[in-house]
Amino acid sequence: MCVCRSCLAQTSVVCTSCVCVCRLVKIWDYQNKACVQTLEGHAQNVTAVAFHPELPIILTGSEDGTVKIWHSSTYRLETTLNYGLERVWSIAHMRGSNDVGLGFDEGSVMIKVWHGEVVGPQRVCMCVCMCSWEGRSLL
């Protein structure tokens, strides 16, 4: 069985990851029905993908605990993040903001991405800013 996750950029490009393909993310031009690029680099299944709405980046998360940031035009890997919080399950962003929320097995992280670079991380609970999971200090 193939479980696919997808996200849509503001262009005609769709980004998908399939568990049956495991560690790959495929970038598709849905108008031409052609695979534009395959992103490789995760050690385990890809579980989350997202195009940032304003910045030229694609974010991917995996069961290997890493979040990878790729340039959305060149498809070059820009950086790999690992916060030691086990598997990545979600990546969320807000239009008009450089903040990106990352959801893991063991908690959440809020990062700020600026011109393709990560600034910070601030560990937060997604529902209340600056709280911690299981009583751990954030400062």
N, CA, C and O of each residue as an XYZ file, in Angstrom:
556
protein
N       0.841     -1.179      0.000
C       0.000      0.000      0.000
C       0.884      1.239      0.000
O       1.890      1.288      0.707
N       0.518      2.215     -0.774
C       1.274      3.465     -0.885
C       0.455      4.584     -0.265
O      -0.647      4.879     -0.727
N       0.983      5.203      0.770
C       0.316      6.336      1.406
C       1.041      7.592      0.958
O       2.235      7.743      1.216
N       0.341      8.487      0.297
C       0.976      9.693     -0.243
C       0.575     10.923      0.541
O      -0.561     11.046      0.999
N       1.518     11.825      0.688
C       1.277     13.141      1.268
C       1.657     14.148      0.198
O       2.613     13.935     -0.548
N       0.924     15.229      0.120
C       1.274     16.195     -0.919
C       1.032     17.610     -0.440
O       0.286     17.847      0.510
N       1.670     18.534     -1.107
C       1.457     19.951     -0.873
C       1.557     20.640     -2.220
O       2.219     20.144     -3.131
N       0.912     21.760     -2.344
C       0.829     22.466     -3.618
C       1.520     23.808     -3.504
O       1.228     24.585     -2.594
N       2.425     24.085     -4.411
C       3.071     25.398     -4.460
C       2.152     26.357     -5.189
O       1.092     25.951     -5.666
N       2.528     27.601     -5.284
C       1.704     28.590     -5.975
C       1.817     28.458     -7.483
O       1.130     29.160     -8.225
N       2.671     27.571     -7.933
C       2.810     27.310     -9.360
C       2.106     25.997     -9.675
O       1.258     25.542     -8.907
N       2.447     25.406    -10.772
C       1.815     24.145    -11.155
C       2.598     22.945    -10.650
O       2.585     21.887    -11.278
N       3.277     23.099     -9.526
C       4.130     22.029     -9.021
C       3.502     21.409     -7.781
O       3.006     22.119     -6.905
N       3.527     20.100     -7.712
C       3.049     19.367     -6.552
C       4.218     18.586     -5.981
O       4.996     17.990     -6.725
N       4.341     18.588     -4.670
C       5.386     17.861     -3.978
C       4.725     16.678     -3.292
O       3.764     16.871     -2.546
N       5.205     15.461     -3.516
C       4.607     14.290     -2.878
C       5.679     13.421     -2.253
O       6.818     13.372     -2.717
N       5.294     12.748     -1.205
C       6.154     11.701     -0.642
C       5.281     10.483     -0.444
O       4.151     10.594      0.031
N       5.788      9.343     -0.798
C       5.034      8.101     -0.652
C       5.789      7.154      0.252
O       6.988      6.931      0.083
N       5.069      6.596      1.219
C       5.692      5.675      2.150
C       6.230      4.449      1.419
O       7.243      3.883      1.830
N       5.568      4.033      0.343
C       6.052      2.856     -0.378
C       7.383      3.147     -1.066
O       8.139      2.219     -1.353
N       7.680      4.405     -1.333
C       8.954      4.792     -1.930
C       9.947      5.128     -0.819
O      11.137      5.316     -1.075
N       9.459      5.199      0.387
C      10.232      5.402      1.614
C      10.901      6.754      1.723
O      10.290      7.696      2.228
N      12.106      6.879      1.277
C      12.956      8.018      1.606
C      12.943      9.111      0.558
O      13.757     10.033      0.626
N      12.055      9.037     -0.395
C      12.065      9.976     -1.519
C      10.924     10.970     -1.447
O       9.851     10.672     -0.922
N      11.171     12.158     -1.983
C      10.128     13.148     -2.210
C      10.165     13.462     -3.698
O      11.217     13.800     -4.239
N       9.042     13.354     -4.344
C       8.965     13.618     -5.785
C       8.276     14.952     -6.007
O       7.242     15.237     -5.403
N       8.858     15.773     -6.883
C       8.290     17.051     -7.274
C       7.668     16.855     -8.652
O       8.351     16.470     -9.601
N       6.363     17.125     -8.757
C       5.624     16.887    -10.006
C       5.105     18.176    -10.598
O       4.639     19.053     -9.870
N       5.180     18.300    -11.897
C       4.462     19.329    -12.632
C       3.134     18.687    -13.010
O       3.065     17.867    -13.925
N       2.068     19.074    -12.286
C       0.805     18.372    -12.485
C       0.138     18.715    -13.810
O      -0.699     17.943    -14.278
N       0.473     19.839    -14.433
C      -0.102     20.166    -15.728
C       0.485     19.270    -16.820
O      -0.227     18.820    -17.718
N       1.792     19.016    -16.730
C       2.456     18.156    -17.711
C       2.502     16.693    -17.285
O       2.932     15.829    -18.049
N       2.053     16.419    -16.047
C       2.066     15.064    -15.497
C       3.458     14.440    -15.571
O       3.622     13.280    -15.947
N       4.455     15.249    -15.201
C       5.836     14.794    -15.269
C       6.542     15.047    -13.938
O       6.318     16.062    -13.279
N       7.391     14.105    -13.565
C       8.215     14.280    -12.377
C       9.345     15.248    -12.730
O      10.125     14.996    -13.649
N       9.424     16.338    -12.003
C      10.420     17.370    -12.250
C      11.730     17.050    -11.520
O      12.820     17.262    -12.051
N      11.600     16.541    -10.302
C      12.785     16.292     -9.478
C      12.453     15.266     -8.407
O      11.305     15.157     -7.975
N      13.455     14.519     -7.983
C      13.340     13.624     -6.835
C      14.326     14.098     -5.782
O      15.518     14.242     -6.056
N      13.824     14.342     -4.570
C      14.671     14.763     -3.456
C      15.019     13.530     -2.635
O      14.131     12.815     -2.171
N      16.297     13.287     -2.459
C      16.780     12.131     -1.708
C      17.657     12.606     -0.566
O      18.348     13.619     -0.683
N      17.628     11.874      0.538
C      18.519     12.227      1.634
C      18.045     11.768      2.992
O      18.854     11.672      3.916
N      16.761     11.481      3.153
C      16.280     10.994      4.444
C      16.650      9.526      4.615
O      16.661      8.764      3.648
N      16.954      9.135      5.852
C      17.354      7.763      6.148
C      16.157      6.843      6.370
O      16.289      5.621      6.290
N      14.975      7.431      6.652
C      13.764      6.635      6.863
C      12.596      7.285      6.130
O      12.784      8.260      5.402
N      11.390      6.749      6.320
C      10.209      7.226      5.605
C       9.997      8.725      5.767
O      10.155      9.270      6.860
N       9.641      9.382      4.679
C       9.267     10.796      4.714
C       7.820     10.884      5.191
O       6.939     10.219      4.646
N       7.583     11.704      6.205
C       6.262     11.780      6.833
C       5.585     13.134      6.685
O       4.395     13.258      6.972
N       6.320     14.155      6.241
C       5.736     15.487      6.098
C       6.463     16.263      5.008
O       7.686     16.185      4.898
N       5.717     17.006      4.209
C       6.294     17.876      3.185
C       5.525     19.189      3.166
O       4.322     19.215      3.425
N       6.224     20.281      2.857
C       5.553     21.576      2.767
C       6.361     22.534      1.906
O       7.580     22.631      2.049
N       5.680     23.240      1.015
C       6.257     24.404      0.338
C       6.007     25.599      1.250
O       4.908     25.748      1.786
N       7.006     26.445      1.432
C       6.767     27.670      2.193
C       6.029     28.645      1.280
O       6.390     28.762      0.109
N       5.003     29.355      1.777
C       4.212     30.216      0.903
C       4.933     31.460      0.390
O       4.551     31.986     -0.656
N       5.955     31.948      1.083
C       6.657     33.152      0.637
C       8.128     32.934      0.308
O       8.674     33.607     -0.566
N       8.762     32.014      0.992
C      10.186     31.787      0.790
C      10.394     30.661     -0.214
O       9.546     29.775     -0.330
N      11.508     30.679     -0.943
C      11.752     29.659     -1.964
C      12.315     28.366     -1.363
O      13.423     27.943     -1.693
N      11.525     27.744     -0.469
C      12.001     26.524      0.180
C      10.911     25.459      0.224
O       9.715     25.750      0.223
N      11.377     24.220      0.263
C      10.545     23.052      0.520
C      11.089     22.432      1.794
O      12.299     22.259      1.935
N      10.201     22.096      2.726
C      10.614     21.453      3.965
C      10.113     20.015      3.954
O       8.964     19.758      3.595
N      10.969     19.081      4.344
C      10.572     17.685      4.432
C      10.952     17.153      5.807
O      11.993     17.513      6.355
N      10.104     16.297      6.358
C      10.368     15.683      7.654
C      10.275     14.181      7.535
O       9.602     13.656      6.648
N      10.956     13.488      8.435
C      11.075     12.044      8.295
C      11.023     11.335      9.644
O      11.193     11.940     10.703
N      10.781     10.033      9.562
C      10.852      9.187     10.744
C      12.273      9.103     11.291
O      12.470      8.621     12.406
N      13.263      9.558     10.534
C      14.644      9.573     11.031
C      14.893     10.747     11.980
O      15.996     10.897     12.507
N      13.865     11.581     12.199
C      13.975     12.698     13.133
C      14.529     13.971     12.538
O      14.716     14.957     13.251
N      14.795     13.971     11.244
C      15.368     15.168     10.611
C      14.335     15.939      9.815
O      13.368     15.382      9.296
N      14.571     17.238      9.736
C      13.842     18.127      8.834
C      14.873     18.652      7.858
O      15.913     19.175      8.256
N      14.581     18.510      6.591
C      15.495     19.000      5.556
C      14.843     20.190      4.862
O      13.643     20.191      4.589
N      15.660     21.199      4.586
C      15.203     22.398      3.885
C      15.898     22.427      2.534
O      17.126     22.431      2.448
N      15.085     22.445      1.474
C      15.555     22.398      0.093
C      15.192     23.697     -0.592
O      14.156     24.287     -0.286
N      16.030     24.158     -1.520
C      15.694     25.326     -2.328
C      14.651     24.896     -3.350
O      14.840     23.887     -4.028
N      13.566     25.633     -3.475
C      12.459     25.186     -4.329
C      12.681     25.430     -5.819
O      11.893     24.959     -6.639
N      13.726     26.148     -6.184
C      14.028     26.332     -7.615
C      15.146     25.409     -8.086
O      15.067     24.820     -9.163
N      16.192     25.292     -7.259
C      17.339     24.472     -7.641
C      17.227     23.046     -7.104
O      17.915     22.144     -7.581
N      16.351     22.841     -6.102
C      16.158     21.554     -5.424
C      17.410     21.098     -4.680
O      17.572     19.914     -4.381
N      18.281     22.039     -4.390
C      19.495     21.749     -3.637
C      19.166     21.692     -2.141
O      18.393     22.506     -1.636
N      19.760     20.724     -1.444
C      19.598     20.638      0.000
C      20.338     21.798      0.645
O      21.549     21.935      0.474
N      19.618     22.632      1.383
C      20.225     23.801      2.031
C      20.735     23.470      3.433
O      21.834     23.881      3.805
N      19.939     22.726      4.214
C      20.346     22.387      5.573
C      19.517     21.220      6.085
O      18.434     20.930      5.576
N      20.051     20.560      7.101
C      19.350     19.482      7.784
C      19.291     19.824      9.267
O      20.302     20.181      9.874
N      18.096     19.712      9.843
C      17.884     20.008     11.259
C      17.559     18.719     11.996
O      16.820     17.878     11.484
N      18.111     18.557     13.198
C      17.793     17.408     14.032
C      17.778     17.881     15.479
O      18.815     18.262     16.021
N      16.604     17.857     16.104
C      16.445     18.333     17.474
C      16.390     17.196     18.485
O      16.191     17.442     19.675
N      16.562     15.951     18.032
C      16.564     14.821     18.953
C      15.203     14.527     19.562
O      15.131     14.002     20.673
N      14.128     14.851     18.866
C      12.774     14.662     19.381
C      12.041     13.518     18.681
O      10.813     13.504     18.605
N      12.810     12.573     18.178
C      12.271     11.385     17.508
C      11.651     11.744     16.157
O      12.119     12.674     15.500
N      10.614     11.033     15.731
C      10.060     11.158     14.374
C       9.350     12.488     14.143
O       8.715     13.031     15.047
N       9.467     13.003     12.925
C       8.758     14.220     12.504
C       7.408     13.795     11.939
O       7.331     12.877     11.123
N       6.334     14.473     12.381
C       4.995     14.140     11.896
C       4.302     15.283     11.193
O       3.395     15.053     10.392
N       4.706     16.517     11.473
C       4.007     17.623     10.816
C       4.927     18.816     10.641
O       5.852     19.045     11.421
N       4.635     19.573      9.579
C       5.327     20.826      9.289
C       4.234     21.830      8.961
O       3.395     21.577      8.097
N       4.240     22.969      9.645
C       3.203     23.975      9.426
C       3.839     25.352      9.315
O       4.844     25.639      9.966
N       3.245     26.201      8.485
C       3.718     27.568      8.332
C       2.515     28.489      8.262
O       1.391     28.052      8.018
N       2.769     29.759      8.479
C       1.697     30.731      8.431
C       2.017     31.769      7.360
O       3.115     32.322      7.318
N       1.054     32.016      6.514
C       1.221     33.025      5.474
C       1.544     34.376      6.117
O       0.912     34.781      7.093
N       2.536     35.062      5.552
C       2.930     36.362      6.086
C       3.936     36.275      7.227
O       4.252     37.289      7.850
N       4.439     35.083      7.505
C       5.378     34.892      8.606
C       6.516     33.987      8.150
O       6.344     33.161      7.254
N       7.667     34.150      8.766
C       8.798     33.265      8.502
C       8.874     32.133      9.520
O       9.809     31.334      9.492
N       7.891     32.062     10.421
C       7.866     31.013     11.427
C       7.366     29.711     10.824
O       6.430     29.694     10.025
N       8.010     28.625     11.222
C       7.610     27.287     10.791
C       7.523     26.417     12.037
O       8.456     26.372     12.839
N       6.403     25.731     12.193
C       6.207     24.814     13.311
C       6.505     23.392     12.878
O       6.087     22.959     11.804
N       7.229     22.670     13.717
C       7.600     21.287     13.442
C       7.060     20.414     14.560
O       7.311     20.687     15.734
N       6.321     19.366     14.211
C       5.763     18.464     15.206
C       6.495     17.133     15.211
O       6.674     16.507     14.166
N       6.918     16.703     16.396
C       7.683     15.465     16.577
C       6.960     14.545     17.558
O       5.973     14.942     18.178
N       7.452     13.321     17.694
C       6.945     12.409     18.717
C       7.062     13.016     20.109
O       6.138     12.909     20.915
N       8.180     13.644     20.391
C       8.505     14.102     21.736
C       8.290     15.591     21.969
O       8.771     16.125     22.968
N       7.588     16.271     21.083
C       7.331     17.692     21.288
C       7.287     18.459     19.991
O       7.202     17.878     18.909
N       7.345     19.759     20.109
C       7.252     20.644     18.953
C       8.367     21.670     18.991
O       8.903     21.987     20.053
N       8.706     22.180     17.832
C       9.735     23.213     17.708
C       9.207     24.284     16.777
O       8.603     23.973     15.750
N       9.426     25.536     17.124
C       9.103     26.652     16.253
C      10.421     27.250     15.792
O      11.248     27.649     16.612
N      10.619     27.314     14.474
C      11.833     27.913     13.931
C      11.458     29.126     13.088
O      10.319     29.258     12.641
N      12.403     29.984     12.883
C      12.229     31.133     11.999
C      13.203     30.948     10.844
O      14.408     30.799     11.052
N      12.678     30.958      9.640
C      13.506     30.797      8.446
C      13.611     32.158      7.784
O      12.599     32.801      7.504
N      14.845     32.598      7.534
C      15.054     33.908      6.937
C      15.961     33.759      5.735
O      17.114     33.354      5.881
N      15.475     34.072      4.567
C      16.240     33.964      3.325
C      16.941     32.614      3.214
O      18.100     32.526      2.810
N      16.207     31.564      3.584
C      16.730     30.217      3.463
C      17.590     29.761      4.622
O      18.078     28.631      4.606
N      17.797     30.607      5.640
C      18.580     30.216      6.799
C      17.663     30.078      7.997
O      16.694     30.825      8.135
N      17.965     29.134      8.855
C      17.183     28.943     10.068
C      17.736     29.853     11.155
O      18.940     29.859     11.413
N      16.867     30.615     11.786
C      17.244     31.481     12.898
C      16.549     30.941     14.134
O      15.324     30.815     14.142
N      17.265     30.634     15.128
C      16.659     30.153     16.352
C      16.723     28.656     16.401
O      17.365     28.179     15.466
N      16.279     27.889     17.156
C      14.949     27.364     17.329
C      14.363     27.786     18.667
O      15.094     28.041     19.624
N      13.100     27.854     18.723
C      12.402     28.072     19.978
C      11.479     26.874     20.158
O      10.605     26.631     19.325
N      11.666     26.136     21.227
C      10.808     24.982     21.462
C       9.529     25.477     22.105
O       9.556     26.133     23.146
N       8.422     25.162     21.484
C       7.139     25.615     22.010
C       6.106     24.517     21.835
O       6.267     23.606     21.023
N       5.060     24.625     22.604
C       3.873     23.804     22.410
C       3.027     24.522     21.376
O       2.913     25.747     21.429
N       2.435     23.806     20.446
C       1.698     24.450     19.369
C       0.473     25.210     19.864
O       0.011     26.126     19.183
N      -0.066     24.855     21.033
C      -1.282     25.511     21.492
C      -1.003     26.704     22.393
O      -1.811     27.631     22.436
N       0.103     26.713     23.105
C       0.435     27.815     24.010
C       1.913     28.133     23.845
O       2.759     27.255     24.014
N       2.228     29.375     23.518
C       3.625     29.743     23.301
C       4.458     29.568     24.558
O       4.003     29.819     25.674
N       5.666     29.140     24.348
C       6.694     29.016     25.387
C       6.324     28.067     26.519
O       6.758     28.273     27.653
N       5.541     27.043     26.245
C       5.336     26.000     27.238
C       6.217     24.824     26.853
O       6.867     24.852     25.808
N       6.244     23.819     27.664
C       7.094     22.667     27.372
C       6.280     21.387     27.456
O       5.236     21.331     28.106
N       6.781     20.369     26.787
C       6.188     19.043     26.882
C       6.798     18.357     28.094
O       8.012     18.419     28.286
N       5.998     17.715     28.903
C       6.440     16.937     30.044
C       7.270     17.763     31.019
O       8.184     17.238     31.656
N       6.958     19.052     31.138
C       7.594     19.885     32.134
C       9.021     20.291     31.875
O       9.672     20.831     32.769
N       9.533     20.049     30.681
C      10.921     20.429     30.375
C      11.016     21.940     30.164
O      10.117     22.561     29.597
N      12.120     22.512     30.630
C      12.345     23.939     30.477
C      12.680     24.292     29.042
O      13.390     23.548     28.366
N      12.178     25.413     28.575
C      12.434     25.852     27.221
C      13.571     26.858     27.144
O      14.084     27.116     26.055
N      13.964     27.411     28.232
C      14.982     28.465     28.206
C      16.362     27.925     28.422
O      17.329     28.687     28.428
